[in-house]
Amino acid sequence: MGCLCNQQEISEEEKYKQLKEFIAENREKKGYLIPVLHMAQVIFGYLPDEVQAFVARGMNISTSQVKGVVTFYSYFKTSPAGRHHITVCLGTACYVRGSKKILDALEDKLGIKVGETTPDRRFSMGVQRCLGACGLAPVIMIDEDVHGRMTAKKLDKILDQYK
Amino acid sequence: MGLKIKIDNIPLEVPEGTTILNAAKKAGIYIPTLCAMPELGFTPGSCRVCVVEVEGLTNLPASCVYPVRDGMVIHTNSQRVKEARRMVLELLLSNHPLDCMTCEKSGDCALENLAYELGVKESRFGRREKRLPLDESNPFIVRDLNKCVLCGRCVEICNEIQQTHAINTGYRSSKSKIIAGLDEGLKYSDCVFCGQCVAVCPVGALIDKAAQGKGRSWEFRKVHTICNYCGCGCGFDLNIKDKKVVKVTSNSESVVNGINLCVKGRFGNDYIHRDDRLTTPFIRKNGKLEPATWEEALQLISDKFKKIKEESGSDSLAVLSSAKCTNEENFLLMKFARAILGTNNVDHCARLCHSSTVAGLASAFGSGAMTNSIKEIANASVIYLTGSNTTENHPIIALEIKKAVTKNGAKLIVADPREIELAKYATVWLRQKPGTDVALFNGLMNVIINEGLEDKKFIQERTEDYEKMKKVVLKYTPEIAEKITGVPAEDIRKAARIYATAPCASIIYSMGITQHTTGTDNVLSTANLAMLTGNVGKESTGVNPLRGQSNVQGACDMGALPNVYSGYQAVTDSQVREKFSQAWNVELPDRIGLTVVEILNAAYEGKIRGIFVMAENPAMSDPDLNHAREALKKTEFLVVSDMFMTETGELADVILPGVSFAEKDGTITNTERRVQRIRKAIEPIGEAKPEWKIICALAQKMGYPMQYNSPAEIMEEIANLTPIYGGILYPRLEKEGLQWPCPNSNHPGTKYLHQEKFTRGKGKFFPVEFKEAAELPDQEYPFIFTTGRVLYHFHTGTVTRRSRGLCEIYPEALVEINPQDAEELNIQDGEVIEVSSRRGKIRAKTQITEKSGKGVIFMSFHFYEAAANLLTNAALDPVSKIPEYKVCAVKLQKIN
């Protein structure tokens, strides 16, 4: 596979070339779609439709087969991660203390849903069942930072810290 | 030993492996299902509607997958079962729109029926509608995923039977839905719009778009008939309401295709009610075609034909029969030509597609038709497919080939200059240069003989002239064949070994083989290869030419050919002639007549003065159209019968309005020699008449008594005069039809030919040398031009270009060109370019595709605006007189 760090620095063309090589090595193997998609996500960071179509062509299967697998596994991302990733905890403690409202407010403010990324790629958002900080419920996490006792009102100020 | 079980107190014995569902069926007990299609082997057990109670089991098993065990006691309708079904139903209904009163599927909806049966009015789980947008991206199918119950039937049939893989299940849990392609709508997926998914959908999630708002199941009268497009001979039901054909639905009792249909068969019949149908006769007056009465038109034709016959003799008249008309009509027209006009100048478009098959296979085997049946294809161990883009031209037969490869482990060898879809399924794909087939066949046989893989016993016992053939074949080593064909010698060896060592190998071919100046040679080569390895006269083997039109086999069988009467009885045989002469009470001509292209050449020279064209369009279909059209213009008196104004009709002196297949009774014979009934579903439109009535009326007018009350009576005459159709009579055709030869009324028909011996006795080998195509690329015209059909259109486009959906999905002619060639000429995808040959030029959009090999240009011939046949070469095969549609030289030019 070679070293795949510093992916941002290589060109799109180079990424497709890497993927093509990986597919060529593995296309005859049975049931190899998932490892190929896995690698594609490592190379591209996520799996946009163009990459899914490229995989389908390369593996000589239909796009619907690829899309079916990609959308089934939550591991596969179909939009690029934002510069900052927000995780809203929907675990029991956070949920009863109103984390759903915080999620709604975030969706509202950012104009994206769970699993999506803002068009300026500043934020992407996901949910977790428990972040292990129930004492601070409701909790959200942005990148590595935990923000406890969240309210919808505090959001603007917190989000401002992440450019 | 069977298993003894008790099902709803009925004792029953069933074989091991039977599912509870099938056991119940056997006992006459109904179990509701949503997802299972046991007849297609699909029993996922996922909908849970078919659950039953089995004594001793704690859970309720899904009867569609659960096998019975000895001593099992089953209750299919206990309180517990009803409760479980009710819960499943209520879960489904909780997110299913309850708009049954306006739903297209109402009356034919499994969910609706189940709710009625269980008396469920509302869901205890409340309502949570999905609110997904409709997928109306394409002209044929509306997908309303809000109504989808995720039974998986559509995915199953698309992936496992149609094998298109356009749709799949995507997402998870409550967000699960059926996705097409990248979930952007069917139009943007790999969908080929066969509509199999519509046929199996149990609810209103998949709907025939064009039939929306035009009636629901209980309002339709269904008429089982046969599709009028290609030679597969698929059965389906025409759905009739208010004297109109509203839509086509599958009929699982159709012997050839079951519920499978292609886009043309299922969605391409809306032309029937187009308002530009011809509804009255027309006569040319002062250079203009003007409406006329039948009486006027028939009188004029009668007078003119009589006058020409008197002045210039019978052979100055000719008729062109039609592979789109019934057997009865073809028989009557050839009778009309021979008995009334007194000429053997009768031919039809089979001349242009498979005359070389008829000539070649008749010489080698004694019978020029598919040796085996369509259903046998799936069980072949090797299939050698050549010159047939089966997926697009015979879609239902392609399903059998795919089934053979993916389900039954067959090996597929594709020999085709184009990268056709089936090449994806091939173990070996041989990409020969167009027009080099003989060299390729000889190369294959060279390997087989040199490696001792031939079937010596078969050659010894059942064939003749082997040594003559061997002598020629030995010259064509794989290396020499490689030089001529461009196919690597190693691939030739590999393919030869695969074919020769197969227990049963079937050759399937079509017009890529026949439409050459060496067409007959090519066909003889297929026969040589099959006989060399003993692959004839057995099930799932043989040599199988796929016939193009719905009744091209029948039109040939009926003797719409210049050299034979019905059943291939030679006009030159005095005994045969005497038989027909007596039956028809008239002297018959003994000289072999002219073929299609020869008739037009004679017309061009003024030797033919009058032509009757029945539902054909030579002004689009013949090669070198400028010349053909000039010939038709020069014809002193041209009569055309057709449903629509065609390019040929525009040149006519009299036009007679014919009818569609939905407006008449009759029989047609599909490519596997199966004679099937077509049934009248609606009355003729306007004053149009079925062709058999037109011919009878004209014959009467000309003073010959020709009167039949129905096509069944005509078939009796055919059976009397035609040994291979001897037992083919209407009462026997109600269900599955009959495959000829069927010599008498007790004969069950013939599934495959040449079983004990060849029709001609011994199979005959022919030594065949490679000859080049009549016109090869040169400096001025550097590309090879080859023609064919596409999935969405048919023949000269007369009907498919009047089908709204087909035109929307494939609106214009495309010139297929290899990416390398495009780059060299600096041509962009979609750019309009000029293609010209020594005979004409056309303009059309390019499609840059790997399908075309380097140096090869492909075009379909459906579009009058860019008529490929303006370019093609009218050079003829010397034996069968088939023109060389598959090879000529062209150049490409950019338009500034």
Interface residues (C-beta under 8 A of the other chain):
Chain A: D49 Q52 A53 N60 I61 S62 T63 S64 Q65 K67 G68 T71 F72 S74
Chain B: T164 H165 A166 I167 N168 T169 G170 Y171 R172 I179 A180 G181 L182 D183 E184 S189 D190 K424
